[in-house]
Amino acid sequence: MNHKQLTWQDLQPDILKYKSVFSKIKDEKINPLEKVQPRLINGLAHLHHQKQGFPILLLCSQENRDYLKVISQIAKSFFSTSSELFGGEYQIINDTVILKPPSEIENPFTSHGEVCFADWIEKRLLFGYACIYKNKIHLEPGLIHKANGGTLILSLKSILLKSEIWFQLKKSIEQGYTELGSLNEKRPLPLSIPALPLKLNLVLCGDMESLCNFQKIDSESYKMAIYTEFEENMKILNEDDMLSWCRWTTNLAEQSGLPLPEESFWPELVKEGVRFSNDKETLPLCPRWLIRQIRESVLIMNDTLNDKALCNALKVRLWRESYLKDLINNDIFLKQNLIETEGQVIGQINGLTVVDYPGHPRLICHPSRITCVAYPGNNDLIDIEGDSELGGNIYIKSMMIIQSYLMAELKIQSPFVASLVFEQSYFEIDGDSASLAGLCVLISALAEYPINQQIAVTGSIDQLGNIQPVGALNEKIESFFDICYERNLTGQQGVIIPTQNIRHLSLKDDLVEVVKQNKFHIWAVKHVSEAIYLLTGKLWNSKNNKENCLLYNIQKRIINQNQNTIPRSNSNRWFNWFNNK
């Protein structure tokens, strides 16, 4: 068979080839921006050089303060502070407000053209206001006065909550001046305040949902705007890429006032980064995620950023967030949730389930017992989850694919009904990652041949029997390993995964060590026939060895069943046709 048994080196990213990079990060003071955020830099450059039209950049990104702070730092490399003064100077003489040209930067309505950002904005905070307090006129500047002549970076969500803020801001930028309104809009001021000249570049940051809502409320501005994206991940293909990623991380630490990582810190951060990005050649650029790893490590080891600091921080976080998972595992250990990790059973298989509990920070993965029984009937697959309305649309689709594949392989209607169910499952199931397990257990039930309970399965299939990749792979493998480890390893236990998922592996060190000792195994497969062979020791389809072939066993069982319902000569004709295939 063509399946591949993975070595321990396959289970984590190859970090050794970057060892020389980690030793020179502190010495290499390169600017990583061009490699790390080329699209953002290009968008900011276009905004900087735009001389006509509405100066607005729509940036697809997260809208939290960590992101906006980083974006503003990048923007400052394009929009440096000008020696020119913008805005003006309000003077109050008796009951009259006059506006003079700017003469000094200390004036609150005068600016050198700064880069300013805000993750939350209200009308008076953005535009400022005027009021009468103790019979005196009081003028309060807003954020646009501070950013006048420069660039203003705002979160879209806060603007979209009150669309009138957006249209007032748009009007002010287009007409080139802004007006101070009364603090109490229901009580206009008894005097006139001159409009202040305004020149402003605008960057609006939002996720896809926010950008979609912005498009709905002002499609004209959406069409005129420059669009770019904050890149959340970076492909690491060579040492230069790794160096740029490390310098990006170091810069984030410096901006947050955190210690710089030591050389031993980087391999552990890379492994955790691969788990976050789900790709061995991809590392996260998310400022919030990277800063969190560094900050929590510093708390653990008192300002020391090495491998022990990060490992301890990750262990503490896992323990802190694993109460729910421990409850699920305890049910398995106490045999309240029945999961077999030894022996062989007909029509039973260990699938791997992912549960996303709302409000919980982690995906909870655990083995799930899938069973199938077959009995005389009329060529039907009863999907108990779907029929009981506990199966989502994608899950139901995967069950239809299972049935289609099997019918195409048999090339004849089966006189059996097969009933498939996830045992002890009381919530809605969706997704297609259990379709490989579902097909294998269906074949086991129809062929009346047992499945090895020491092996768990994850993977999606297509109508041709090809195996397709699935998500949350590291968590799935580790969930089955934890159960087997607690029950004592037999040396024959393991997990079957799709070949395409090898690039997603970044497994915990204790699991890697056990695989290295050949006490636990991970196999990668491309086709359902490879998975069936690993689970049963039997071939799925073979012209030369039909007695060791499960497909032939199913066909022979169909013939035996048909003998009770069709003339013998007809059944012999079918049997001869199978033998001549």
N, C-alpha and C positions, 0 to 999 in steps of 0.2 A: 504493500500500500504506500501511498505518497504522503501520508501524514508526517509531520515533523515533531519530534520531541525536543522541546526547547532546553538549552543549557542555561546555567545560572547567569551567564553573561548576557543572555537575551532578555533578562527580566528587568534590567535597569538601563538607563542611558549610558553610553560609553563616555565616561568623564575623564579617563586617564589621558586621552589625546589632547585635552585642554589644560593639563597640569602646568605647562609653561606659561599659559596665559594668566592663571591665577596668581602666579608669583610676581607678575610685573604690573598688576592693576594699579597699585599705588604710585608707581613711577610714570605710567602712561597717562598724561593729562590731555588726552584727545577729547574733542567735542563729539559726542556720539549722535547728535541730533539728526544729521543728514542720513544716517543709516537707520536710526530708530524710528523717526517720524517724518519720512520724506513727504508724505501727502499733506500733513499739517503745515510743514514749512512752505511747500509750494502754494498752498491756499493763502497763508499769511503774506507771502511775497506778492501774490496777485492783488490782495487787498491793499498792501502798502503802495503799490505802483498805480493803482486805479485812480485816475484823475477825473473821470466823468462818471455819471450815473450815481446810483445809490450805494454807498460804501458799506456793504453788509456781507459777512461771511457766516454761513450756516455750517456748524461743526457737529458732526455726529459723534457724541461722546457721552460718558457719564456726566452727571451734573453736580456731583458732590464737591465739597470745598477742596479736597486733595487734588482733584482733576483740574479745577479752575485755577488753582494756585500754580500748578505745573504749566498749564497753557499760558498763563500770564507771564511766567518766566521766559518761556520760548518767544512769546510776542515781543518782549522787551529787546530781543536781539535784532528785531526789524524796526520797531517803533521806539527808537531811542529818544530820551528827553531832549526837547528843542530849546535853543537859546531864545527863540521867539516867545513872546507872551501872548496868551489867548484869553478871551473873556473881557473883563472890564472891572471898573471900580465904582461901586454904588456909594453915593454920598447923600445923606439925609440932611436937608436944610429946612428947618421949621417943619411944615407938613408936606414937603415936596421931596421926591426921590429923583436924583439925576444920575446919569451914567457917564463916567469919564473913561477914556482909553486906559488900558492896563499900564501901570507904572512900576509896580513892585509885586513880587511873588507872594509876599506875606498876606496880601489881600485874599479873603476866602473865595472871591469870585474871579480870581486870576489863576491861570495855570500855565505850566511849561509844556503841557501835552504828555500826561502820564498814561501808563497802562494800568487800568483799574479793573477789578472784578468783584462780583457779588453772586453768591449762590441763592440769595433770597432778596427780593426787592419789593418795596411798597412805593406808592405814588410820591409821598412827601420825601422819602429817602432818596428817590431817584431824581426828582425835579426840584427839590427844595421847597420852601414856602415863605410866605410873608404873613405877619400877624401884628396886632396891636396889643402890647402888654404894658400895663400901668401907664396908659395914654402915650406910649412911645412906639414907634414903628420898629419892628424887629424883622430882619431878613436872614433866613437860614439857607446856606447853599446845599445842593444835592450832589449826588455822585457824578452827574453829567458835568457839573462845574469843575470838579476835581479832574475829570478825564478830558476836559475841553482841550482840543488841539491834539489829542492822542487817541487812545483806543479803549473802548469799554467792552468788557467781556461779561456776559450775563447768562444765567440759567434760564432756559425757556419755560420751565414748569411754572415758575413764579409769575412770569409775564402772562402765560396763557390763562391763569386763574382769573385775571382781570384784563380782558382784551383791550379795554380803553387805555391802559398804560402803554400797550404796544403802539396803538394808533397815535397817541400823543407824542411818543418818542420818535416815531417815523416822521410825523409832521415837523417836529423840531429840527431833525437832521436835514430833511429835504429843504426846508425854507431857510436854514442857516441861522436860526436864532431860537432862543427859548425864553419863556416868560414865567415869572414867579406868580403862582396863584395863592389864594387865601388858604390859610390852614383850615378854616371852617368854610367849606364850599357853599354852605347855605347862607353864609353872611359875607358877601363881597366886601372888599376893602373900599373905604371912601376916598381912595386916591389911586393915581395911575403909577405903575412901575415900568420903566422902559425895558424893552426886550434886550436880552444879552446875546451878542454874536456867538454862534456855536459852530464848531467844526469837529466832526467826530467820526472815527471808524468804529464799526459795531461788529462784535463777534457774538453770535447766539449759539449756545451749546445745549444740545438735547439728544436724547435717545430717539430711536425710530418712531416711537409713539408720539413723542413731543413734536418731532419734525412733521409728522403726518397731521397733527392737530394744527400746527402753524400753517401748513399748506391750505387747510380748510378755511381758516379765518382770513388769510391774506395770500391768495394764490398769486397775485401780481408780484408781491415782494419775493415770494418763494422762487418764482421764475427768474427774477432779476439777480438773485443772490449768487455769490460764489459758494460752491459746496465742496466740503472735504471731510475727512474722517480721522479721528484719533485712532491709531492702530493699537489694538489691544494685545497683539502677540507679535513675535518676531521669529523668523526662520533663522536657525543657527546652522550654517553649512560649513563654516571654516573658523579659523582662529580670530580673524578680524571681526566676524559677527559676534563671537563670544566676548571679545574684548569690549566691543561697543555696548553690548547688553550689560556687562559688569560695570562699565563706566556710567551708564544710565542709572543703574541701581545705586552706585556710589554717590552720584549727584543728588538723587532723591534723599539719601541719608544726610548729606551735608545740608541741604535746604531745610531739613526737619530738625537739625541740631543733634543728630544721632552719631554715635561713634562709627568709624569706618570698619568694614568687615576685615577680619584676618583671612589669610590664605586658606585655612582649613574650612572656613565658613562656606565657601563657594560651591564645592561639590554637593553638600547637603541641600543648599538652596536650589541648585539645578535639579536635583531629584524631586524636590517638592514642587518646583516650577513645572516639571513635566507632568506630574500628577494633576496640577491645576489646568494645564493647557491640553492634556490628553494627547500629546505627541512628543516623541523623543527629539524631534528636530525643531521644536517650537517652544519658546519660553515667554512667559507673560510680561507685558510692559505696564500693567495696571499699577499706577502709583499707590493706590490704597492697599492693594494686596502686598506689594513689595515692602512698603513702610511697616505694615503690620508684622511681617515676619521679623524684621529687624527690631522693631520696638519691643515685641514680646521676648525676643532672645536677650535683649539688653536687661529686661526686668528679671529674667531668670538668673543671669550670671553677673549682675552688677557691672554693667558697662563693658563687658567682654563679649566680643562678637566672634566666636569660633564655632567649630562643628558641634561641640558639646552643648553650647548655649542653644543653638537652633534645635538640635535633637531633643533636648530636655523641654524646650518650649512646645514643640510639636506633640510630645508625649503627654504633657500636662493638658494641652488643649484637647487632645483625643480623649483622655480620661474624663475631662470636664463635660464633654459633649456626648459621651457614650452610654449614658444611663439607659436610654430607650433601647439601644442595641443590646446591652447586657440583659435586659429583661427578656428580649426575644430569644437570645442564646440560652438563657436559663430555662426557658420553656422547652427548648430542644434537649438540653442535658437532662431535664427531669422527665422527659418523654411525654410532656403535655402536647408538644408539637412533634409528630413522628417523622423523623428523618433517619434513614438508614445510611451508614457509611461503611458497611461491610456486607458480604454475601451477594447473592444473585436473586432477582425477582422478575417474574414474567409480568410485563405491562406496568412497570414502575420505574421512574427515573428521577434523578435529582436535577431540577432546573435551578437557575439562579435568579432571584427576584430583587428588583430595586423598588423601594418605597420612598416617595418624596413626601414626607409629612409637612404640611404647611406650618411655618413658624420654626421648623427645626433646621439648623445650619448645615446639616450633613445629609447625604443620601444614605438611607439605611438599606443595606443589602443582606440577604440571608438565603440559605437553600430553601427550595420549595419542592414538595413531593408532588409529582405529576403522575397520575395513573390513567390507565386505559384498559377497558374490557371489551371483548368482541364476542358477539353471539349471533345466532342465525337471524337474518332479517333481509332487508332489501337495499343493499348498497348505500348505506347512509353513514355519515359521521355526525354524531350528536355532540355538539359543543355545549357542555353543561354551563360553563361560564357565560357564553353568549346567550343561550336560551333563558337563563335566569337573570339576564340583563346586568350581569356583573362584568361583561367584556366590552371594552371600548372599540371604536371603529377600526383602529389599526390592528388590534388583536383579532377581531373577527375576520379582517382581510387576511391575516396570516393563517388562520384556520382554513380558509378557502384555498389558499395556495397549497397547504399540506394535502388537502383532498385532491386538488388538481394534479399535483405531482404524482401521487400514488396511483390515481386512475390511469394516468398516462403510462406509468411503468407497468401496471398490470395488463393493460390493453383489453380488459374484459370486466364486466360488471361483477362486483363481489356479492355473494349471497349472505353477507354479514353486515351487522350494524356495529359500529365502534363508538364507544362513549368515552370522551376525554374530559378530565377535570383537574384543576389545581386543588389538592386536598387541603382542608383547614384554612381556606382562604375566604375571608368575609368582606373584602373590599373590592372595588372595581379594579379590574386588570386591564392594562392597555400596553401597546407596544408589540413588536414582533420578535424581540430577542429570545423568546422561548419557543419559537417555531421549529428550530432544529431539535430541541428536546421533545417537543410534541410529536414530530414525525417519527423519531426513533422509538418512542414508547408505543406509538400506533403500530409500527412494524413489528415490535416485540409481541404485542397482543395478537396480531393477525398470524404471525409465524409460530406463536406459542413457544418462544425461545427467550430465556432470561437475560436481563441487563445487569451488568456489574454495578452494584450500588456504591462502590468505592470511587466512582467517577461522577463528577458533576459536569453539566453541559450548558453552554450559552452560545447563541448564534442565531442569525436570521437566515432563511432560505428563500430562493426564488423558485419559479415553476420548473426549472431545469435541474434542481437539486444542488445548485451552487451555494456556498456559504457566504453570507454577507456580514460585514462588521457591525458591532453593537457598541453601546456606550457603557460608562461606569465599570470598565473592565477590571481595573485594579481592585476596586471595592468588592466586586463579585468574587474574584479569585480568593481574596483574603477572607471573605466571610465563610467560604467552605473550608479553607485551611484552618481557621480558628476552631471550627467544630471538630475536624479530624484531629487536630493537635491536642485539644482538651480530652478527647477520647483515646489518645495514644495512637500514633501513626503506625500503619501497617506496612508501609514501604511500597504499597501498590496504589495509593490514593492519588487523585489529581483532578485536573480540570481540562476540558476540551474547549478551545476557543477558535474563532476564525483566524486564518492566516493573516488577514489584513490588519488585525488588531495587535500584532506583535509590536508595531511601532508606537503603541499607546502604553506599553508596560513600563511601570516604575514602582515595583513592589517593595514592601517593607523589608528591612535587612534580615529579620529572623526567618522570613519565608524564603528569601534567597539562599540563606545558609542551609536550610533544610533541603532545598532542591539541589544544592551543591553536594550534599551528602547522599543524594539519590533516595531520599525518604519521602519525597513528594514530587509530583510530576505535572508538567503542563504540556499539552499537545496542541499543535496548530493544524487545522484541517481546511481544505478548500472545497470538498464535496461531501454530501451526506453519506456516501459509501464509506469514506474514511472514518467518519464518526461511528458508524454502525459497527465497523470492524473492531474499533477500540473498545466499544461497549459490550460486544457479544463474542468477539473472536471469530465471527462468521462473515463471509463475504455477502455483499448485498446482491450483486448480479454477476454471474459467471457462466459462460457458455461451456467451459471445460470442466468445471467442478460443481455440478448442479446439486449434489448431495450436501455440499457445504455452503449452499447459496440460499439465503433467506427469501429472496424473491421467488425462487422455485418452490420452496416449502409453502409459501402462501398460495401460489398457484395450485399446488397439489392439494392443499386443504380445500380450496374452492371447488376443485373437481370432485373430491369426496363428498362435499356438501351437496353439489349439484346432482349427484347420483340419486338422491332421494326425491328430486323434483323434475328431472328431465329424462328422456329415454337414454338407456345405457349406450346405445350406438352413438348418440350425440355427444355424451360425455367422453367416450373414447376418442371421438374425432378431436375434441378440444385438447385432450391429454397428448395425443399424437402431435398436435400443432405446437404445444409447449415444448415437447421433446425435440422437435425439428428446428426450433428457434436458433 
